[in-house]
């Protein structure tokens, strides 16, 4: 199969349409359409459904994305190996992250990585569950995954590097701050307060539901899927929000107060990658990640083999 066709296919996927993909590839749109049609003929299945001016992946197209990225990465790895003596000077690294690890430690690691390798372009996509991250890394859609879970992640066939444990905090609504001075609070102190909650399935929502189940008379006023909405809602006085500590610096810059919730619950943050076939860019990012590991004196935070 012609790798050029796979490159064009992924361009349509990444740029969400033929016109923008053609502009990115610096080719005429009819030429791109002909190439995709030729690829579909080779495979014997349609890869896109044409809906007006939009191109939507077919089921076959969705199945091709991961393997196509693997082929292109293997090609990139081969080219990079030849250029290894000159150092890592180009390439693309695909990363997927859940929201809280996407604030930290991704920000710090990205800042260091781009300082060391300014010519490598990072493409960061979003996931909302550890399972989405694991599947993306396993399928080859992304090389690096950042996930947070209520317990350390262990996945057969995937390398897992534990990075840090983020305690859960309360981001305090400034219009209803009746908490005592200090940096900590008890879960029962949520009694009588209005809360902005993540959707079910997250550790943050579990803490809220657990408090309610134990008799705390708090009220969930908003349930939020997109966590980028949470800080604006707190600032607007809608309610308090339970979040991992990675959100604290941004909350403080916005003038909000945060309290660590006791007893403490932690979000275990890890970086996931395939065991072999990584591009030089991915290997370089993992080296940066190793420098960001927070050592736990009472736990083994080693690389899963």
C-alpha positions in Angstrom: 0.0 0.0 0.0 1.3 3.5 -0.9 2.2 5.3 2.2 1.4 8.6 0.5 -2.2 7.5 0.4 -2.1 6.8 4.1 -0.6 10.2 4.7 -3.4 11.9 2.7 -6.0 9.8 4.6 -4.7 10.9 8.0 -4.6 14.5 6.8 -8.3 14.4 6.0 -8.9 12.8 9.5 -6.8 15.4 11.3 -8.1 18.4 9.5 -11.7 17.2 9.5 -12.3 17.6 5.8 -10.9 17.5 2.3 -10.5 21.3 1.8 -8.5 22.0 4.9 -6.4 18.8 4.4 -5.6 19.8 0.8 -4.5 23.3 2.0 -2.3 21.7 4.6 -0.8 19.2 2.1 -0.4 22.1 -0.5 -2.2 20.1 -3.2 -5.4 20.6 -5.1 -8.6 19.3 -3.5 -9.5 17.1 -6.6 -6.1 15.5 -6.4 -6.6 14.6 -2.8 -10.1 13.3 -3.5 -8.7 11.1 -6.3 -6.0 9.7 -4.0 -8.6 8.8 -1.2 -10.8 7.2 -3.9 -7.9 5.1 -5.0 -7.2 4.0 -1.4 -10.8 3.1 -1.0 -10.6 1.1 -4.2 -7.5 -0.7 -3.0 -9.2 -1.6 0.3 -12.6 -2.3 -1.3 -14.5 -0.3 1.3 -15.5 3.4 1.7 -13.4 5.2 4.3 -15.6 8.4 4.5 -19.2 9.2 4.2 -19.7 12.5 2.3 -22.4 14.5 4.0 -22.7 17.8 2.2 -19.2 19.4 2.4 -18.3 17.3 5.4 -16.4 14.0 5.4 -17.3 11.6 8.3 -15.3 8.5 8.9 -17.0 5.2 8.1 -16.6 2.2 10.4 -13.8 0.9 8.1 -12.2 4.4 8.2 -12.2 4.4 12.0 -10.5 1.0 12.0 -7.8 2.2 9.7 -6.8 5.3 11.7 -4.7 3.4 14.3 -2.8 1.1 11.9 -2.2 4.0 9.5 -0.6 6.0 12.3 1.5 3.1 13.2 2.8 2.8 9.6 3.5 6.5 9.4 5.3 6.4 12.7 7.4 3.4 11.7 8.4 5.4 8.6 9.2 8.4 10.7 11.2 6.2 13.1 13.2 4.8 10.2 13.9 8.3 8.8 14.8 9.6 12.3 17.2 6.7 12.9 19.2 7.6 9.9 19.4 11.2 11.2 20.0 10.2 14.8 23.6 11.5 14.8 22.2 14.9 14.2 19.9 14.6 17.1 16.1 14.9 17.3 15.3 17.7 14.8 11.9 17.1 13.5 8.8 14.9 13.7 5.4 14.8 15.3 4.3 13.3 18.6 0.7 12.3 19.3 -0.4 12.5 22.9 -3.8 11.8 24.5 -4.6 13.0 28.0 -7.4 13.2 30.5 -8.3 16.7 31.7 -6.5 17.0 35.1 -3.2 15.4 34.0 -3.6 17.7 30.9 -3.1 20.6 33.2 -0.3 19.1 35.2 2.1 17.4 34.8 1.6 17.7 31.0 2.2 21.5 31.0 5.6 21.2 32.8 6.7 18.2 30.7 5.7 19.9 27.5 7.5 23.1 28.4 10.7 21.1 29.1 10.3 18.9 26.0 9.7 21.8 23.6 12.7 23.6 25.1 14.9 20.6 24.3 13.3 19.7 21.0 11.8 22.9 19.5 11.3 21.4 16.0 9.0 18.6 17.1 5.3 19.3 16.9 3.0 17.9 19.6 -0.5 16.9 18.8 -2.6 16.6 22.0 -6.0 15.0 22.0 -8.6 14.6 24.8 -9.9 11.6 26.7 -12.2 11.4 29.7 -11.5 8.0 31.1 -8.4 5.8 31.6 -10.0 3.2 29.3 -10.0 5.7 26.4 -6.3 6.5 27.0 -5.4 2.8 27.2 -7.2 2.0 24.0 -5.7 4.9 22.1 -2.2 3.9 23.1 -2.8 0.2 22.4 -4.4 0.9 18.9 -1.5 3.1 17.9 -3.7 6.2 17.5 -1.4 7.9 19.9 2.0 7.1 21.3 1.8 8.6 24.7 -1.1 8.7 27.1 -1.7 10.6 30.4 -4.3 9.1 32.7 -5.6 9.6 36.2 -7.2 6.9 38.3 -8.3 6.2 41.8 -5.6 3.5 42.0 -2.3 2.9 40.2 -2.9 1.8 36.6 -1.5 -1.6 35.5 -2.1 -2.7 31.9 -0.7 -5.9 30.3 1.3 -5.1 27.2 1.6 -1.3 28.0 4.4 0.5 29.8 3.1 2.5 32.7 5.3 5.1 34.4 3.7 6.4 37.6 4.2 10.2 37.8 2.5 11.6 40.8 -0.4 11.4 43.2 -2.7 14.5 43.2 -4.8 15.0 46.4 -8.4 16.1 45.9 -9.1 19.7 46.8 -12.1 22.0 47.1 -12.1 25.0 44.9 -14.1 27.5 47.0 -16.9 29.6 45.7 -15.8 33.2 46.8 -19.5 34.2 47.4 -20.2 31.4 49.9 -16.8 31.0 51.7 -17.9 30.1 55.2 -15.0 27.7 55.8 -12.6 28.3 58.7 -9.2 29.7 58.0 -6.5 27.2 57.1 -5.6 24.9 54.2 -7.7 21.8 55.0 -11.3 20.8 55.6 -13.3 17.7 56.5 -15.7 16.1 54.1 -18.6 16.7 56.5 -17.9 20.5 56.1 -19.5 20.3 52.7 -22.9 20.1 54.6 -25.2 22.8 53.4 -23.1 23.9 50.4 -23.9 23.9 46.7 -21.5 21.9 44.5 -20.4 21.8 40.9 -19.8 18.1 40.2 -18.1 16.1 37.5 -20.0 13.4 35.8 -20.3 9.9 37.4 -17.3 7.7 36.9 -14.7 10.2 38.0 -12.9 10.2 41.4 -14.1 13.7 42.1 -17.7 12.6 41.6 -17.1 9.5 43.7 -16.0 11.7 46.7 -19.1 13.9 46.4 -21.4 10.9 46.1 -19.7 9.1 49.0 -20.1 12.2 51.2 -23.8 12.4 50.3 -24.2 8.7 51.1 -22.8 9.3 54.5 -25.3 11.9 55.4 -23.7 15.1 54.2 -26.5 17.5 53.1 -24.8 19.1 50.1 -26.6 20.0 46.9 -25.3 19.3 43.4 -26.4 22.3 41.4 -24.5 21.6 38.1 -23.1 18.4 36.6 -20.3 19.2 34.2 -18.8 17.0 31.5 -16.3 19.5 30.2 -14.1 20.5 33.1 -12.9 23.7 31.5 -16.3 25.1 32.5 -15.7 24.4 36.2 -13.5 27.3 37.2 -15.7 29.9 35.4 -18.7 28.5 37.3 -17.0 28.7 40.6 -15.9 32.3 39.8 -19.5 33.1 39.0 -20.6 32.0 42.4 -22.5 28.9 41.3 -20.9 26.6 43.8 -17.8 24.9 45.1 -16.0 22.2 43.1 -14.0 19.1 44.1 -11.0 18.8 41.8 -7.4 17.3 41.8 -4.7 19.6 43.1 -3.4 20.1 39.5 -6.1 22.8 39.2 -4.9 24.7 42.3 -2.4 27.0 40.6 -4.9 28.2 38.0 -7.6 28.6 40.7 -5.2 30.7 42.8 -4.3 32.9 39.8 -8.0 33.5 39.4 -8.2 34.7 43.0 -9.9 31.6 44.4 -9.2 29.7 47.6 -8.5 26.0 47.7 -8.7 23.5 50.6 -7.3 20.0 50.8 -10.2 17.6 51.7 -9.6 15.2 54.5 -9.5 12.2 54.7 -7.3 12.6 51.6 -8.2 10.8 48.3 -5.6 10.8 45.6 -5.7 10.8 41.8 -2.9 8.5 40.6 -1.4 10.0 37.5 0.6 7.9 35.0 2.1 8.1 31.6 1.4 5.2 29.2 3.2 4.0 26.1 3.7 1.0 23.9 6.5 -1.4 24.8 8.2 -1.2 21.5 8.3 0.6 18.2 8.3 4.1 19.7 9.5 7.0 17.6 12.5 9.0 18.7 10.2 11.8 19.7 8.2 9.5 22.0 11.3 8.1 23.6 12.6 11.6 24.2 9.3 12.6 25.8 9.5 9.6 28.2 13.0 10.7 29.2 11.5 14.1 30.1 8.7 12.4 32.0 11.1 10.4 34.1 12.5 13.7 35.5 9.0 14.6 36.6 8.3 11.5 38.7 7.3 12.4 42.2 8.9 9.8 44.5 6.6 8.3 47.1 8.5 7.0 50.2 5.8 4.4 51.0 5.1 3.1 47.5 6.9 1.5 44.6 6.5 4.0 41.7 8.5 2.0 39.2 8.0 1.3 35.5 5.6 -1.6 34.7 7.4 -4.2 32.6 
